[in-house]
Amino acid sequence: MKSRASHSDAELPGGAAQPGALPGALSDELRLELIAFRRDLHMHPELGNQEFRTTAAIKARLEAAGLAPQVLDTGTGVMCDVGTWDGVRPMLALRADIDALPIPDTKAGVPYRSTVPDRAHACGHDIHTATVLGAGLVLAALDRQGLLPNAVRLIFQPAEEVLPGGATDAIAAGVLEGVGRIIGVHCDPRVDVGMIGLRAGAITSACDRLEVSLDGPGGHTARPHLTTDLVTAAAKVATEVPALLSRRADARSGLAVTWGRLETGHACNVIPQHAEMSGTVRCLDLAAWRAAPDLVHAAIDEVAGMYGAKTVIEYVRGVPPVVNDAAVSDLLGAAMTERRGSYAIEDTEQSLGGEDFSWYLEHVPGAMARLGVRTPGDTRGLDLHRGNFDADEEAITVGVELFTAAALLDGNHT
């Protein structure tokens, strides 16, 4: 990654640049409240479409600020407008995802460790939620002072981790009505807190789920030539299908099948009659994503057929790549420059991770930034989707600053 620093910025000690003078500074009182709110969510993680406690907490805090949040039709998730939409000027939407992961929280020595067995906010959605909540509260205060130039929509979306993602249900519930552009952030443990990563164009990849069943008569391990050797067939599918696809798809598309589960057999001297495999299909561009199901089906059938195995393939469409709109990416860059200077912005790479934020971008232009959550000097190598994942909570303040500045800049130029 490289900095987007501009030599025209007025530098401050430590390499930061002189922030702009937009209103909406985050008070110490609200900063501490948001940290406490995040920790409460972290202690009580809920899976996709089960986020009832989380939804209630968000709704209650917004109502306490005099806002009128609406629970989404799915029963979890919240939509809330800050300011009054005039029905003409399109709104900017701020999106957060609110669900957790089905893995244990393995952190030690923190008071906010998950209290729910095998559930953890290991992807930073609690940080995302606190950030959009904080931005909404700051913008609501500005609206009361007559300083909010245009209405802003807050979207607290459930079930991001459940393919094809809760964004599709949120869109069906009308969260994009009146919205002209949408922005979001995703925690990045490779980026220091106080920084964001930006990229115009594709910033994530497509991700689909693959379930494969292999069947055959099986038999005695003494006579594999008289059986359908499903163990060998499954092993060949696991190793040869990814290799075969690498020769049938443009290498630049990054099409990759990665297996996460393979189960077969119960005894050392019995060739089983059934095997199951599951994994993900990821690719870097939209054209490859659209072509992937046919390519993957054909490759699995071809390899399994060499060993006489019958296949049943369930290809579950997930999410397309998040393709950042250049103008909205520039809005995020301008907002960060206003708050912290251009030295707080890094170029970032396209990842192979999937994000259902992409579904919003099928309807309106938008962009997602990577939000730095690594404490400078931390060498633990924390990563997303691991039980020990944690974030420097200063990232909440950074995210609130980013969102509020973006809303003000967008409103003044709509």
Phi, psi and chi 1 to 4 in degrees:
 res  aa     phi    psi   chi1   chi2   chi3   chi4
   1 MET       -  149.7  -62.4 -179.0 -174.2      -
   2 LYS  -133.5  152.7   62.0 -179.2 -179.3  178.8
   3 SER   -72.9  150.0  170.2      -      -      -
   4 ARG  -100.2   25.4  -66.8 -173.5  173.8 -171.7
   5 ALA   -57.0  142.4      -      -      -      -
   6 SER  -112.2  134.2  167.6      -      -      -
   7 HIS   -70.7   -8.2  -66.0  -63.8      -      -
   8 SER   -82.1  -11.9   63.8      -      -      -
   9 ASP   -69.6  146.0  -69.4  -32.0      -      -
  10 ALA   -82.4  114.2      -      -      -      -
  11 GLU   -79.8  146.3  -65.6 -172.5   21.0      -
  12 LEU  -109.2  163.5  -66.9  174.1      -      -
  13 PRO   -54.2  138.8  -27.2   35.3      -      -
  14 GLY    91.4    2.7      -      -      -      -
  15 GLY    91.2   -3.7      -      -      -      -
  16 ALA   -74.5  168.4      -      -      -      -
  17 ALA  -115.3  156.0      -      -      -      -
  18 GLN   -61.4  118.5  179.4   64.9   49.5      -
  19 PRO   -68.3  163.0  -14.4   28.0      -      -
  20 GLY   -78.4 -174.4      -      -      -      -
  21 ALA  -112.7   27.3      -      -      -      -
  22 LEU   -62.6  145.7  -74.7  174.9      -      -
  23 PRO   -71.9  173.5   28.0  -35.8      -      -
  24 GLY    99.3   33.8      -      -      -      -
  25 ALA   -66.6  145.7      -      -      -      -
  26 LEU   -83.8  121.3 -176.3   63.5      -      -
  27 SER   -73.4  157.4   68.2      -      -      -
  28 ASP   -61.3  -37.1  -73.3  -18.5      -      -
  29 GLU   -62.8  -46.2 -180.0 -178.1    7.5      -
  30 LEU   -70.0  -37.0 -178.4   54.3      -      -
  31 ARG   -57.7  -45.7 -179.3 -179.7   62.4   82.6
  32 LEU   -67.6  -36.0  -66.7  174.4      -      -
  33 GLU   -64.2  -41.4  179.3 -169.5  -12.3      -
  34 LEU   -67.6  -36.2  -67.1  174.2      -      -
  35 ILE   -63.2  -43.2  -70.5  173.2      -      -
  36 ALA   -64.4  -39.5      -      -      -      -
  37 PHE   -63.0  -44.7 -169.1   91.3      -      -
  38 ARG   -60.8  -42.5  177.0 -100.8  170.0  168.8
  39 ARG   -66.0  -35.8  -68.7 -174.8  176.9 -169.7
  40 ASP   -63.9  -44.2  179.3   71.3      -      -
  41 LEU   -61.7  -40.6  -64.1 -172.9      -      -
  42 HIS   -62.9  -34.7 -158.0   88.0      -      -
  43 MET   -76.2  -18.2  -67.3  172.7   66.3      -
  44 HIS  -130.5   62.0  -57.8   92.7      -      -
  45 PRO   -70.2  144.3   27.5  -34.9      -      -
  46 GLU  -131.7  141.3  -63.1  173.5  -59.3      -
  47 LEU   -76.2  169.9  -60.6 -176.4      -      -
  48 GLY   -55.7  134.6      -      -      -      -
  49 ASN    66.2   10.3  -63.9  -44.5      -      -
  50 GLN  -121.2   17.0  -59.3  173.3   23.4      -
  51 GLU   -85.5   52.4  -48.9   97.5  -29.5      -
  52 PHE   -71.8  -43.7  -63.3  103.2      -      -
  53 ARG   -66.0  -43.2 -175.9 -175.8 -175.5  -81.8
  54 THR   -61.1  -45.9  -57.8      -      -      -
  55 THR   -59.0  -45.4  -64.4      -      -      -
  56 ALA   -62.8  -39.3      -      -      -      -
  57 ALA   -66.2  -43.1      -      -      -      -
  58 ILE   -63.0  -48.0  -64.6  166.2      -      -
  59 LYS   -60.3  -44.2 -178.5  173.3 -178.8  -72.0
  60 ALA   -63.1  -41.4      -      -      -      -
  61 ARG   -69.9  -37.4 -175.4   59.8 -175.2   91.7
  62 LEU   -67.5  -40.0  -67.4  171.0      -      -
  63 GLU   -64.1  -37.2  -72.1  174.5  -21.7      -
  64 ALA   -63.2  -23.0      -      -      -      -
  65 ALA   -89.9    6.1      -      -      -      -
  66 GLY    85.2   12.1      -      -      -      -
  67 LEU   -92.8  172.3  -60.7  171.5      -      -
  68 ALA  -124.2   72.9      -      -      -      -
  69 PRO   -69.3  150.9   26.8  -35.3      -      -
  70 GLN  -121.7  130.0  -56.4  172.9   45.3      -
  71 VAL   -73.4  137.1  175.9      -      -      -
  72 LEU   -66.7  160.2  -59.4 -175.5      -      -
  73 ASP   -59.5  -25.0  -65.7  -16.8      -      -
  74 THR   -72.6  -11.1   52.4      -      -      -
  75 GLY    99.7  -16.6      -      -      -      -
  76 THR  -133.3  158.9   62.8      -      -      -
  77 GLY    92.5  155.1      -      -      -      -
  78 VAL  -138.7  142.6  175.3      -      -      -
  79 MET  -122.5  137.0  175.6  177.4   69.0      -
  80 CYS  -152.5  128.9 -177.4      -      -      -
  81 ASP   -93.8  137.5  -71.8   -8.0      -      -
  82 VAL  -106.1  121.5 -178.7      -      -      -
  83 GLY    86.7  171.6      -      -      -      -
  84 THR  -105.0  119.4  -57.2      -      -      -
  85 TRP   -69.7  130.3 -179.8   41.8      -      -
  86 ASP   -85.2    1.3   62.2   11.7      -      -
  87 GLY    77.6    0.6      -      -      -      -
  88 VAL  -120.7  -63.4  178.8      -      -      -
  89 ARG   -72.6  125.4  -67.9 -173.1  -60.0  166.7
  90 PRO   -65.5  145.3   22.9  -32.3      -      -
  91 MET   -89.2  156.4  -69.4  179.5  -75.1      -
  92 LEU   -91.1  133.0  178.3   70.9      -      -
  93 ALA  -104.8  138.6      -      -      -      -
  94 LEU  -109.4  123.2  -42.8 -179.7      -      -
  95 ARG  -114.1  136.1  177.0  -92.2 -162.7  173.1
  96 ALA  -128.9  148.5      -      -      -      -
  97 ASP  -103.7  147.2   36.2   11.6      -      -
  98 ILE  -120.7   -3.5   65.5  174.7      -      -
  99 ASP   -90.5  163.5   57.2  -35.8      -      -
 100 ALA  -112.2 -174.2      -      -      -      -
 101 LEU  -112.7  152.9  -74.0  162.4      -      -
 102 PRO   -85.3   58.3   31.4  -35.3      -      -
 103 ILE  -133.6  155.6   62.8  175.3      -      -
 104 PRO   -74.2  147.8   25.1  -33.3      -      -
 105 ASP   -86.2  114.3 -171.3  -21.3      -      -
 106 THR  -103.4    8.5   60.5      -      -      -
 107 LYS   -65.7  146.6  -69.2 -170.7  -64.1  -63.1
 108 ALA  -122.7  145.9      -      -      -      -
 109 GLY    82.9   15.0      -      -      -      -
 110 VAL  -120.1  139.0  -63.4      -      -      -
 111 PRO   -74.8  -12.2   26.7  -34.4      -      -
 112 TYR  -105.3   20.7   48.9   85.6      -      -
 113 ARG   -57.3  147.9 -178.8  177.5  174.2  179.6
 114 SER   -55.6  136.1  172.7      -      -      -
 115 THR   -97.5    1.3   61.0      -      -      -
 116 VAL  -107.3  120.2 -175.7      -      -      -
 117 PRO   -57.7  136.4  -23.3   33.8      -      -
 118 ASP    58.2   32.3  -61.5  -38.7      -      -
 119 ARG  -138.2  135.5  -57.6  -73.3 -174.6  -90.6
 120 ALA  -155.9  144.7      -      -      -      -
 121 HIS   -84.4   75.5  -92.2  -64.9      -      -
 122 ALA   -97.2    9.9      -      -      -      -
 123 CYS  -122.4    1.8 -158.3      -      -      -
 124 GLY    85.3   14.1      -      -      -      -
 125 HIS   -66.2  -25.4  -66.1 -174.3      -      -
 126 ASP   -66.2  -36.2   52.3  -23.6      -      -
 127 ILE   -66.2  -45.9  -64.2  -73.4      -      -
 128 HIS   -57.0  -44.7  -54.8  165.3      -      -
 129 THR   -64.7  -46.4  -59.1      -      -      -
 130 ALA   -62.6  -33.9      -      -      -      -
 131 THR   -67.8  -48.7  -64.4      -      -      -
 132 VAL   -68.4  -38.1  171.1      -      -      -
 133 LEU   -59.0  -48.2  175.6   64.9      -      -
 134 GLY   -60.8  -42.1      -      -      -      -
 135 ALA   -62.1  -41.5      -      -      -      -
 136 GLY   -61.7  -40.6      -      -      -      -
 137 LEU   -68.2  -39.9  -63.1  175.8      -      -
 138 VAL   -65.9  -44.3  171.0      -      -      -
 139 LEU   -66.5  -34.0  -67.2  170.7      -      -
 140 ALA   -63.7  -39.8      -      -      -      -
 141 ALA   -64.8  -39.8      -      -      -      -
 142 LEU   -65.8  -37.8  -68.3  175.9      -      -
 143 ASP   -61.9  -39.7 -174.4   48.3      -      -
 144 ARG   -64.5  -24.7  -68.9 -168.4  -67.1  -89.7
 145 GLN   -92.7    2.7  -59.7  169.3   53.0      -
 146 GLY    74.5   23.2      -      -      -      -
 147 LEU  -108.1    4.8  -61.7  175.5      -      -
 148 LEU   -96.8  113.2 -174.8   63.3      -      -
 149 PRO   -72.2  -23.1   25.1  -33.6      -      -
 150 ASN  -156.2  152.4 -166.5   23.7      -      -
 151 ALA   -62.3  149.7      -      -      -      -
 152 VAL  -128.7  139.1  176.4      -      -      -
 153 ARG  -104.7  132.2  175.7  157.9  -64.2  162.0
 154 LEU   -99.4  131.4  -46.1  178.6      -      -
 155 ILE  -123.9  116.3  -59.1  171.6      -      -
 156 PHE  -108.0   99.6  -61.4   90.5      -      -
 157 GLN   -96.1  132.3  177.0 -144.1  -59.4      -
 158 PRO   -82.1  166.1   30.3  -34.0      -      -
 159 ALA    59.6   38.9      -      -      -      -
 160 GLU   -66.4  -30.7 -170.6  -84.4  -29.6      -
 161 GLU   -83.4   -0.1  -61.2  -73.4   -3.0      -
 162 VAL  -107.9  109.3 -178.5      -      -      -
 163 LEU   -62.9  139.8  -68.9  178.4      -      -
 164 PRO   -85.7   17.5   33.8  -36.6      -      -
 165 GLY   100.0  142.9      -      -      -      -
 166 GLY   -70.4   -9.8      -      -      -      -
 167 ALA   -59.9  -35.0      -      -      -      -
 168 THR   -65.0  -40.2   54.4      -      -      -
 169 ASP   -68.2  -38.9  -69.3  -29.8      -      -
 170 ALA   -63.8  -41.5      -      -      -      -
 171 ILE   -63.1  -43.0  -66.7  166.5      -      -
 172 ALA   -62.3  -28.5      -      -      -      -
 173 ALA   -79.8   -3.9      -      -      -      -
 174 GLY    96.6   18.4      -      -      -      -
 175 VAL   -67.8  -18.2  -61.0      -      -      -
 176 LEU   -97.6    1.4  -68.3 -178.2      -      -
 177 GLU   -63.2  122.1 -179.4 -178.0   -8.7      -
 178 GLY    85.3   -2.2      -      -      -      -
 179 VAL   -91.0  133.6  169.1      -      -      -
 180 GLY  -103.2  -30.6      -      -      -      -
 181 ARG  -147.7  155.8  -58.1 -156.7  -83.7 -173.7
 182 ILE  -138.0  142.9 -172.9  168.6      -      -
 183 ILE  -133.3  156.2   56.5  176.0      -      -
 184 GLY  -156.4  171.6      -      -      -      -
 185 VAL  -131.4  159.5  -64.1      -      -      -
 186 HIS  -135.3  131.9 -160.8  -65.5      -      -
 187 CYS   -56.5  138.6  -69.4      -      -      -
 188 ASP  -131.7  107.7 -168.8  -24.9      -      -
 189 PRO   -74.2   -0.2   26.8  -33.7      -      -
 190 ARG   -94.1   -5.9  -57.3  166.4  -57.6  168.1
 191 VAL  -115.2  133.2  176.7      -      -      -
 192 ASP   -64.5  145.7  -77.5  -11.5      -      -
 193 VAL   -60.1  143.7   70.2      -      -      -
 194 GLY    97.3   -9.1      -      -      -      -
 195 MET  -118.4  157.0  -53.8  -73.7  -67.7      -
 196 ILE  -128.6  155.0   63.6  167.3      -      -
 197 GLY  -108.5  133.4      -      -      -      -
 198 LEU  -125.9  151.9  -75.1 -179.9      -      -
 199 ARG  -158.6  128.0  176.9 -174.0  177.0   88.7
 200 ALA   -83.2  142.9      -      -      -      -
 201 GLY    91.1 -160.3      -      -      -      -
 202 ALA   -66.3  126.6      -      -      -      -
 203 ILE  -115.8  -20.0 -167.9  171.8      -      -
 204 THR  -127.3 -176.7   71.2      -      -      -
 205 SER  -119.3  167.6  -59.3      -      -      -
 206 ALA   -73.6  149.6      -      -      -      -
 207 CYS  -144.4  122.7  179.0      -      -      -
 208 ASP  -121.5  163.2  -61.4  -28.8      -      -
 209 ARG  -108.9  142.5 -168.9  176.8   82.5 -116.1
 210 LEU  -127.0  125.4 -173.1   59.7      -      -
 211 GLU  -122.5  126.1  -56.5  -76.8  -14.5      -
 212 VAL  -128.1  131.4 -179.6      -      -      -
 213 SER  -114.8  135.8  -65.5      -      -      -
 214 LEU  -117.8  135.7  -56.7  176.1      -      -
 215 ASP  -134.7  150.8  -69.8  -74.9      -      -
 216 GLY  -172.3  172.3      -      -      -      -
 217 PRO   -70.8  -20.1   22.4  -31.9      -      -
 218 GLY    64.2 -164.7      -      -      -      -
 219 GLY   153.0 -159.7      -      -      -      -
 220 HIS   -82.8  139.1 -158.1  -63.6      -      -
 221 THR   -68.1  -14.4   56.3      -      -      -
 222 ALA   -73.9  -18.6      -      -      -      -
 223 ARG  -131.6   59.1  -66.7  178.0  -71.4  -82.1
 224 PRO   -62.7  -24.5   22.5  -33.6      -      -
 225 HIS   -70.4  -15.4   58.7  -67.4      -      -
 226 LEU  -100.8    7.3  -59.2  178.5      -      -
 227 THR  -122.5  175.0   72.0      -      -      -
 228 THR   -98.2  107.6  -64.1      -      -      -
 229 ASP   -78.8   89.2 -173.6   -8.1      -      -
 230 LEU   -68.7  -27.7  -76.7 -173.3      -      -
 231 VAL   -64.7  -46.9  174.5      -      -      -
 232 THR   -65.4  -41.3  -62.9      -      -      -
 233 ALA   -60.4  -44.6      -      -      -      -
 234 ALA   -65.0  -40.8      -      -      -      -
 235 ALA   -63.5  -39.5      -      -      -      -
 236 LYS   -68.4  -40.0  -68.6  -65.3 -174.9  179.0
 237 VAL   -61.1  -42.6  167.9      -      -      -
 238 ALA   -62.5  -37.9      -      -      -      -
 239 THR   -96.9  -35.1   57.3      -      -      -
 240 GLU   -89.9  -27.8  -66.5 -175.2   10.1      -
 241 VAL   -63.3  -47.8  164.3      -      -      -
 242 PRO   -58.8  -39.8  -25.8   36.2      -      -
 243 ALA   -66.7  -40.1      -      -      -      -
 244 LEU   -64.7  -42.0 -174.1   57.9      -      -
 245 LEU   -63.9  -31.6  -71.3  170.0      -      -
 246 SER   -65.3  -16.5   72.5      -      -      -
 247 ARG  -104.2   -3.9  -66.0  -62.4  179.6  -92.4
 248 ARG  -113.2   -8.6  -66.6 -172.5  174.8  174.3
 249 ALA  -121.6  148.0      -      -      -      -
 250 ASP   -56.4  126.0 -170.5  -34.9      -      -
 251 ALA   -58.7  -27.0      -      -      -      -
 252 ARG   -70.4  -15.8  -67.2  169.6  -64.9 -177.4
 253 SER   -78.0  -17.0   71.7      -      -      -
 254 GLY    65.0   25.1      -      -      -      -
 255 LEU   -63.5  123.3 -179.8   63.3      -      -
 256 ALA  -143.3  132.0      -      -      -      -
 257 VAL  -105.0  126.4  171.2      -      -      -
 258 THR  -128.3  126.2  -55.4      -      -      -
 259 TRP   -88.9  138.7  -55.7  103.6      -      -
 260 GLY  -114.5  -12.3      -      -      -      -
 261 ARG  -151.1  136.0 -177.4  178.5   69.9   93.8
 262 LEU  -144.1  119.7 -165.5  162.8      -      -
 263 GLU  -131.5  131.8  -63.2 -178.7   10.4      -
 264 THR  -167.2  147.8 -172.9      -      -      -
 265 GLY    80.3  158.1      -      -      -      -
 266 HIS  -137.3  -16.6  -59.4  -76.8      -      -
 267 ALA  -138.7  150.3      -      -      -      -
 268 CYS   -70.3  -21.4   67.0      -      -      -
 269 ASN  -113.3   19.1   61.2  -14.9      -      -
 270 VAL  -125.4  121.5  177.5      -      -      -
 271 ILE   -78.3  120.9  -65.4  174.6      -      -
 272 PRO   -71.9  164.4   27.7  -35.3      -      -
 273 GLN   -97.7   -6.5  -62.1  178.2  -17.7      -
 274 HIS  -148.1  141.3 -177.5   73.1      -      -
 275 ALA  -139.7  149.0      -      -      -      -
 276 GLU  -131.7  143.1  -67.0 -177.7   -3.2      -
 277 MET  -138.8  148.7  -50.9  169.9   61.9      -
 278 SER  -146.5  151.3   58.7      -      -      -
 279 GLY  -170.1 -164.6      -      -      -      -
 280 THR  -124.6  153.6   58.6      -      -      -
 281 VAL  -116.7  123.1 -178.7      -      -      -
 282 ARG  -126.3  147.3  -60.0  179.1 -172.4  -90.1
 283 CYS  -155.3  159.0   50.9      -      -      -
 284 LEU   -89.3  -22.9  -62.5  173.7      -      -
 285 ASP  -129.9  161.6   66.1   70.8      -      -
 286 LEU   -66.5  -39.9 -158.4   54.6      -      -
 287 ALA   -63.2  -42.3      -      -      -      -
 288 ALA   -65.9  -36.8      -      -      -      -
 289 TRP   -62.5  -40.6 -179.5   66.1      -      -
 290 ARG   -69.1  -30.7  -71.2  172.6  175.4  153.5
 291 ALA   -88.1  -14.3      -      -      -      -
 292 ALA   -59.2  -44.5      -      -      -      -
 293 PRO   -56.2  -45.9  -27.5   36.7      -      -
 294 ASP   -65.6  -41.7  -71.0  -18.0      -      -
 295 LEU   -63.0  -44.1  -73.7  173.5      -      -
 296 VAL   -68.5  -45.0  171.7      -      -      -
 297 HIS   -55.5  -48.7  -89.7   81.6      -      -
 298 ALA   -63.1  -40.6      -      -      -      -
 299 ALA   -66.6  -43.0      -      -      -      -
 300 ILE   -64.7  -46.9  -67.5  171.9      -      -
 301 ASP   -61.3  -38.8  -75.7  -20.3      -      -
 302 GLU   -65.9  -46.8 -175.9  173.0  -30.1      -
 303 VAL   -70.1  -46.3  173.9      -      -      -
 304 ALA   -63.2  -35.8      -      -      -      -
 305 GLY   -64.6  -28.4      -      -      -      -
 306 MET   -62.1  -23.3  -66.4  173.1   59.5      -
 307 TYR  -112.2   11.6  -62.9   89.3      -      -
 308 GLY    75.3   15.5      -      -      -      -
 309 ALA   -87.6  137.9      -      -      -      -
 310 LYS   -88.5  140.4  -64.0 -180.0  179.7  179.8
 311 THR  -117.0  145.2   62.0      -      -      -
 312 VAL  -125.8  118.5  175.8      -      -      -
 313 ILE  -116.0  125.5  -57.4  169.0      -      -
 314 GLU  -111.6  109.5 -177.1 -177.2    6.3      -
 315 TYR  -103.3  109.7 -166.2  108.9      -      -
 316 VAL  -100.4  114.7 -178.4      -      -      -
 317 ARG   -62.4  133.3  -89.9  -53.7 -160.3 -171.7
 318 GLY  -107.4 -101.7      -      -      -      -
 319 VAL  -136.0  145.1  -66.2      -      -      -
 320 PRO   -76.5  174.7   27.1  -32.3      -      -
 321 PRO   -65.9  149.7  -16.3   28.6      -      -
 322 VAL   -79.9  116.7  172.2      -      -      -
 323 VAL  -112.3  103.8 -178.5      -      -      -
 324 ASN   -68.0  130.2  -78.6  -12.0      -      -
 325 ASP   -69.6  133.9  178.0   82.0      -      -
 326 ALA   -61.7  -41.1      -      -      -      -
 327 ALA   -68.2  -38.2      -      -      -      -
 328 VAL   -73.7  -34.1 -175.6      -      -      -
 329 SER   -61.8  -39.5 -176.1      -      -      -
 330 ASP   -64.3  -36.0  -73.9  -15.2      -      -
 331 LEU   -60.3  -45.0  170.8   65.5      -      -
 332 LEU   -63.3  -39.5  -71.9  170.0      -      -
 333 GLY   -64.0  -42.5      -      -      -      -
 334 ALA   -65.0  -38.8      -      -      -      -
 335 ALA   -64.4  -44.1      -      -      -      -
 336 MET   -67.0  -37.0 -165.6   64.0  172.9      -
 337 THR   -63.5  -40.4  -60.7      -      -      -
 338 GLU   -61.2  -40.4  -76.8  -74.6  -18.6      -
 339 ARG   -85.1  -42.3  -66.9  -58.9 -167.7 -162.4
 340 ARG  -131.7   -4.8  -59.7 -145.3  165.3 -162.3
 341 GLY    93.2  157.2      -      -      -      -
 342 SER   -69.0  -14.9   62.3      -      -      -
 343 TYR   -68.3  -12.2  -78.0   87.6      -      -
 344 ALA   -91.0   11.1      -      -      -      -
 345 ILE  -119.4  132.3  -56.6  170.1      -      -
 346 GLU  -118.4  149.4  -64.9  179.5  -12.3      -
 347 ASP   -71.0  144.7  -69.8  -34.3      -      -
 348 THR  -128.2  160.2 -168.3      -      -      -
 349 GLU   -91.6  160.4  -58.1  171.1  -15.5      -
 350 GLN   -74.9  131.2 -178.9 -178.8    6.9      -
 351 SER  -100.8  166.7   79.3      -      -      -
 352 LEU   -91.5    5.2  -82.9  170.1      -      -
 353 GLY   -74.2  153.9      -      -      -      -
 354 GLY  -104.2  152.9      -      -      -      -
 355 GLU  -151.4  125.6 -126.0  -68.9   -9.1      -
 356 ASP   -77.8    2.3   75.7  -10.7      -      -
 357 PHE   -53.9  -25.2 -173.8   77.6      -      -
 358 SER   -59.1  -31.0   55.7      -      -      -
 359 TRP   -65.6  -34.0  -69.4  122.2      -      -
 360 TYR   -62.2  -35.5  -61.9  108.1      -      -
 361 LEU   -75.3   -7.4  -53.4 -172.3      -      -
 362 GLU   -74.4  -14.3  -62.1  -79.6  -56.9      -
 363 HIS  -116.8  -38.4  -59.2  -90.2      -      -
 364 VAL  -138.3  153.3  -63.7      -      -      -
 365 PRO   -68.5  148.5   21.9  -30.8      -      -
 366 GLY  -167.6 -178.7      -      -      -      -
 367 ALA  -158.2  149.3      -      -      -      -
 368 MET  -119.0  136.4  171.9  170.4  -79.8      -
 369 ALA  -108.0  152.6      -      -      -      -
 370 ARG   -89.3  126.0  -58.2 -161.0 -171.2  -77.4
 371 LEU   -98.8  116.6 -179.5   65.6      -      -
 372 GLY   -64.0  130.7      -      -      -      -
 373 VAL  -129.4    8.0  -63.6      -      -      -
 374 ARG   -90.1  128.8  179.0  178.7   61.4 -165.7
 375 THR   -66.7  126.6  -59.1      -      -      -
 376 PRO   -52.3  131.3  -27.5   35.9      -      -
 377 GLY    89.8   -8.4      -      -      -      -
 378 ASP   -70.3  123.3 -170.7  -18.8      -      -
 379 THR  -111.0   15.4   59.3      -      -      -
 380 ARG   -72.3  -18.5  -70.0  176.6  -66.4  169.2
 381 GLY    67.9   37.2      -      -      -      -
 382 LEU   -62.1  146.1  -59.0 -179.9      -      -
 383 ASP  -141.1  161.5 -156.5   -2.4      -      -
 384 LEU   -67.2  151.3  -56.7  172.9      -      -
 385 HIS    65.8   23.4  -72.0 -139.3      -      -
 386 ARG  -115.1  147.4  -69.3 -178.4 -178.0  174.0
 387 GLY   -63.8  -21.3      -      -      -      -
 388 ASN   -96.5    8.6   66.9  -18.7      -      -
 389 PHE   -60.9  138.5  173.2   75.4      -      -
 390 ASP  -151.0  166.4 -154.9   -6.1      -      -
 391 ALA  -133.8  145.3      -      -      -      -
 392 ASP   -69.2  120.5 -171.3  -44.3      -      -
 393 GLU   -72.5   -7.2  -68.4  169.3  -38.4      -
 394 GLU   -62.9  -20.7  175.1   63.2   17.7      -
 395 ALA   -60.4  -28.6      -      -      -      -
 396 ILE   -62.5  -46.7  -62.0  171.9      -      -
 397 THR   -59.5  -44.3  -62.8      -      -      -
 398 VAL   -61.2  -44.6  177.6      -      -      -
 399 GLY   -64.3  -40.8      -      -      -      -
 400 VAL   -62.5  -45.0  171.4      -      -      -
 401 GLU   -59.3  -44.1  -68.7  176.7  -10.0      -
 402 LEU   -61.6  -49.6  175.2   68.8      -      -
 403 PHE   -66.4  -42.5  -79.8  137.1      -      -
 404 THR   -67.0  -41.7   54.2      -      -      -
 405 ALA   -64.3  -40.8      -      -      -      -
 406 ALA   -62.6  -41.4      -      -      -      -
 407 ALA   -64.4  -40.8      -      -      -      -
 408 LEU   -68.8  -43.2  -66.2  171.3      -      -
 409 LEU   -65.7  -41.5  -69.2  171.6      -      -
 410 ASP   -65.6  -44.4 -177.6   74.2      -      -
 411 GLY   -63.5  -34.7      -      -      -      -
 412 ASN   -76.8  -12.9  -76.7  -40.6      -      -
 413 HIS  -119.0    5.1  -68.1   86.2      -      -
 414 THR   -69.4      -  -61.1      -      -      -
